[in-house]
Amino acid sequence: MSGRAGRRPRPAGASSARAPDFDAASAAARPAIRVRSPRELRRRRRSRAHSCWDHLIAAPLWPLHGANLGTLLRTCDAVGACLAVPRHRWVPEALARGNTLRRPSCVHWVGDPLGWLARQREAGTRVVGVELADEAVRLADLPAARGRTVAVLGHEQYGIPDEALDLLDLAVEIPMVGTGASLNVAVAGSLVLYKLAGLL
Ligand SMILES: C[S@@+](CC[C@H](N)C(=O)[O-])C[C@H]1O[C@@H](n2cnc3c(N)ncnc32)[C@H](O)[C@@H]1O
């Protein structure tokens, strides 16, 4: 952006001394916000994928739409989280399709979602359900994760199954003021992951 907003040509016969008006006009032509180039962004990011931090885990354990998984994986990479997904045959392809990351991300494969969730709790992990529920806290009141935390996401149509609700330590809801009943799983998961990661 800044490259395009270069100096204006000096008018013929103008003195070599800097005219204040000229500088002011050239500054005004430059956008106040400079967008970073893709090259600069790459320089600021890690050159290698981070290992499994095993601190924050997004768990869309009942996925329906493949596209959401790739989007969630990108958010996981951005906030340093892992992704836990069920071992369905179509999931690896779905992860690859929606994911534009150049480096592999940390994916935990889950055979039995309910059993896996129960084991997480037994091991002392905090299990946060991302769900529209009466008892849910609002996203703004959700503190950043201090210990290992799993963020459980529900099925695109039915939400988190009843059998899994008893395995949650708490539920968090993202307030909505529009006409839509809910957000899609990738959007809901991304907002909650950013909050749990303490990056918002
Ligand atoms: C598309 S919603 C479907 C849920 C809902 N039971 C329904 O019937 O519309 C799928 C999942 O996205 C997440 N979700 C969507 N919107 C949400 C919100 N506003 N707050 C919290 N979670 C949300 C939840 O994990 C939910 O289970």
PDBQT file of the ligand as one rigid body, heavy atoms in Angstrom, charges set to zero:
ROOT
HETATM    1  C1  LIG A 301     -24.984 -24.901  14.043  1.00  0.00    +0.000 C 
HETATM    2  S1  LIG A 301     -24.947 -25.141  15.773  1.00  0.00    +0.000 S 
HETATM    3  C2  LIG A 301     -26.390 -26.122  15.988  1.00  0.00    +0.000 C 
HETATM    4  C3  LIG A 301     -26.885 -26.031  17.357  1.00  0.00    +0.000 C 
HETATM    5  C4  LIG A 301     -28.321 -25.826  17.681  1.00  0.00    +0.000 C 
HETATM    6  N1  LIG A 301     -28.690 -26.910  18.580  1.00  0.00    +0.000 N 
HETATM    7  C5  LIG A 301     -29.378 -25.673  16.615  1.00  0.00    +0.000 C 
HETATM    8  O1  LIG A 301     -30.312 -26.472  16.659  1.00  0.00    +0.000 OA
HETATM    9  O2  LIG A 301     -29.357 -24.738  15.806  1.00  0.00    +0.000 OA
HETATM   10  C6  LIG A 301     -23.626 -26.285  15.910  1.00  0.00    +0.000 C 
HETATM   11  C7  LIG A 301     -22.664 -26.004  17.031  1.00  0.00    +0.000 C 
HETATM   12  O3  LIG A 301     -22.040 -24.755  16.863  1.00  0.00    +0.000 OA
HETATM   13  C8  LIG A 301     -21.743 -24.184  18.130  1.00  0.00    +0.000 C 
HETATM   14  N2  LIG A 301     -22.452 -22.900  18.218  1.00  0.00    +0.000 N 
HETATM   15  C9  LIG A 301     -23.087 -22.276  17.207  1.00  0.00    +0.000 A 
HETATM   16  N3  LIG A 301     -23.535 -21.083  17.594  1.00  0.00    +0.000 NA
HETATM   17  C10 LIG A 301     -23.169 -20.921  18.879  1.00  0.00    +0.000 A 
HETATM   18  C11 LIG A 301     -23.324 -19.872  19.839  1.00  0.00    +0.000 A 
HETATM   19  N4  LIG A 301     -23.955 -18.756  19.537  1.00  0.00    +0.000 N 
HETATM   20  N5  LIG A 301     -22.813 -20.052  21.074  1.00  0.00    +0.000 NA
HETATM   21  C12 LIG A 301     -22.165 -21.179  21.386  1.00  0.00    +0.000 A 
HETATM   22  N6  LIG A 301     -21.993 -22.219  20.519  1.00  0.00    +0.000 NA
HETATM   23  C13 LIG A 301     -22.476 -22.086  19.299  1.00  0.00    +0.000 A 
HETATM   24  C14 LIG A 301     -22.164 -25.203  19.156  1.00  0.00    +0.000 C 
HETATM   25  O4  LIG A 301     -21.061 -26.021  19.448  1.00  0.00    +0.000 OA
HETATM   26  C15 LIG A 301     -23.238 -25.968  18.420  1.00  0.00    +0.000 C 
HETATM   27  O5  LIG A 301     -23.421 -27.249  18.959  1.00  0.00    +0.000 OA
ENDROOT
TORSDOF 0
